[in-house]
Amino acid sequence: MPDIDEQGRPEPPLAEGELATLVGYLEYHRATLAWKTAGLDAAGLKATVGVSSMTLGGMLKHLAYVEDFWFARFLHDREGQPLWGTVDWKADPDWDWHSAIGNTPEELRELWQDAVSRSRALLDEALADGGLDRLSTRAWGDGRKVNVRWILVHMIEEYARHNGHADLIRESVDGLTGE
């Protein structure tokens, strides 16, 4: 059972194996995003900082897409959330970010939480079928495949980067600060 910090986030393990450490950090960063977006209304989720068009609502939708892309589509070659198949990504490659303005806070949180739940189950399935070294079903254009370890590290990086953005946006909304 992980230690839970004052924001309700599970602390990554201090002295466990590679898998527990990687998953621990991914769960920590997922919980950080949940903390940074908690309690905000539509206006708070639409707020921007400076000249950036990035919003916390867009971040929730983008990370829901990223979860589905890496764990469902790339790792298992399965469809993720049906919503993604309806998007004309060529017309707007950043549709996930831009379209969030039309969603309610509840819709955005549910979309992201559903994607995270599916990703957890798909990760467990892959780990039972080869562990961290299990290769993705899909490959890059040049034929190379990534393993589960690579996907976990990439997801940690993705969340960590966007949680830094979330810090700035959330502070501009209501002054909430913290790591």
C-alpha positions in Angstrom: 0.0 0.0 0.0 1.6 3.3 -1.1 2.0 6.3 1.2 -0.5 9.0 0.2 0.7 12.7 0.4 -1.3 15.7 1.6 -2.8 16.2 -1.9 -4.0 12.5 -2.0 -1.3 11.4 -4.4 0.3 7.9 -4.0 4.0 8.4 -3.4 6.2 6.3 -5.7 8.0 3.5 -3.8 11.4 4.3 -2.4 13.1 1.0 -2.7 11.2 -1.5 -4.9 11.8 -3.0 -8.3 11.7 -1.4 -11.7 8.1 -2.2 -12.5 6.8 -0.9 -9.2 8.9 2.3 -9.5 7.7 3.0 -13.1 4.1 2.4 -12.4 4.4 4.3 -9.1 5.7 7.4 -10.9 3.0 7.2 -13.6 0.3 6.9 -10.9 1.8 9.8 -9.0 1.7 12.0 -12.1 -1.8 11.0 -13.0 -2.9 11.9 -9.5 -1.1 15.3 -9.8 -3.1 16.1 -12.9 -6.3 15.1 -11.0 -5.3 17.4 -8.2 -4.4 20.3 -10.5 -7.8 20.1 -12.2 -10.0 19.2 -9.2 -12.8 21.5 -8.2 -12.5 23.8 -11.2 -15.6 24.9 -13.1 -15.8 25.4 -16.9 -14.2 28.8 -16.7 -11.3 27.5 -14.6 -10.7 24.6 -17.1 -10.7 27.1 -20.0 -8.2 29.6 -18.5 -4.9 30.2 -20.3 -1.6 31.8 -19.3 0.0 34.5 -21.3 -0.1 34.0 -25.1 -0.6 30.2 -24.8 -3.9 28.7 -25.8 -3.3 25.7 -23.5 -6.0 25.0 -21.0 -6.5 22.5 -18.2 -9.6 21.1 -19.9 -7.6 20.7 -23.1 -4.9 18.9 -21.1 -7.4 16.4 -19.7 -8.7 15.7 -23.2 -5.2 15.5 -24.7 -4.0 13.1 -22.0 -7.1 10.9 -22.4 -6.1 10.7 -26.1 -2.5 9.9 -25.2 -3.5 7.2 -22.8 -5.7 5.5 -25.4 -3.1 6.0 -28.2 -0.2 4.3 -26.3 -1.9 1.6 -24.3 -4.8 0.6 -26.6 -3.7 1.5 -30.2 0.1 1.2 -30.1 0.6 -1.5 -27.4 -2.3 -3.7 -28.2 -3.5 -2.5 -31.7 -7.0 -2.0 -30.4 -9.4 0.9 -30.7 -9.5 3.3 -27.8 -12.3 5.7 -27.1 -14.6 5.7 -30.2 -14.5 9.5 -30.1 -11.0 9.6 -31.5 -12.1 7.8 -34.7 -14.5 10.6 -35.5 -11.9 13.3 -35.6 -10.3 14.7 -38.8 -6.8 14.9 -37.4 -5.4 16.2 -40.7 -7.7 19.3 -40.5 -6.8 20.0 -36.9 -3.8 18.0 -35.5 -4.5 19.6 -32.1 -8.2 18.9 -32.0 -8.0 17.3 -28.6 -6.7 20.5 -27.2 -9.0 22.9 -29.1 -12.2 21.0 -28.8 -12.2 20.7 -25.0 -13.7 24.2 -24.8 -17.0 22.6 -25.9 -17.0 20.0 -23.2 -18.3 20.3 -19.6 -15.9 19.8 -16.7 -17.7 16.5 -15.9 -17.3 15.3 -19.5 -13.6 16.0 -19.6 -12.9 14.4 -16.2 -15.0 11.3 -17.2 -13.2 11.0 -20.5 -9.8 11.2 -18.9 -10.7 8.9 -16.0 -12.1 6.3 -18.4 -9.0 6.4 -20.5 -6.8 5.9 -17.4 -8.9 3.0 -16.2 -8.6 1.3 -19.6 -4.9 1.9 -19.7 -4.4 0.3 -16.3 -6.2 -2.8 -17.5 -4.3 -2.9 -20.7 -1.0 -2.4 -18.9 -1.8 -5.3 -16.6 -2.7 -7.5 -19.6 0.6 -6.7 -21.3 2.6 -7.3 -18.1 1.0 -10.7 -17.8 2.0 -11.4 -21.4 5.7 -10.6 -21.3 6.4 -8.0 -18.6 8.3 -4.9 -19.3 10.0 -6.4 -22.3 6.8 -7.2 -24.1 6.9 -5.4 -27.5 4.1 -3.3 -28.9 1.8 -4.8 -31.5 2.2 -1.7 -33.7 5.5 -0.5 -35.0 7.0 2.8 -36.1 7.0 3.5 -39.8 10.5 1.9 -40.1 9.3 -1.4 -38.4 10.8 -0.8 -35.0 8.6 -1.6 -32.0 8.7 -0.2 -28.4 8.4 -2.3 -25.3 6.2 -1.7 -22.2 9.1 -0.1 -20.4 9.5 2.5 -23.1 5.7 3.3 -23.0 5.7 3.7 -19.2 8.7 6.0 -19.3 7.2 8.0 -22.1 3.9 8.3 -20.2 5.8 9.5 -17.1 7.5 12.1 -19.3 4.2 13.2 -20.9 2.5 13.7 -17.6 5.5 15.4 -15.9 5.8 17.9 -18.7 2.1 18.7 -18.8 1.9 18.9 -15.0 4.4 21.7 -15.1 2.1 23.5 -17.5 -0.8 22.7 -15.1 1.0 24.3 -12.2 1.2 27.6 -14.1 -2.4 27.6 -15.3 -3.9 26.5 -12.0 -2.0 29.2 -10.1 -3.3 31.8 -12.6 -6.9 30.6 -11.9 -7.1 30.6 -8.2 -3.6 30.8 -6.7 -3.3 27.1 -6.0 0.4 26.2 -5.9 2.4 23.2 -4.9 4.7 20.7 -6.5 
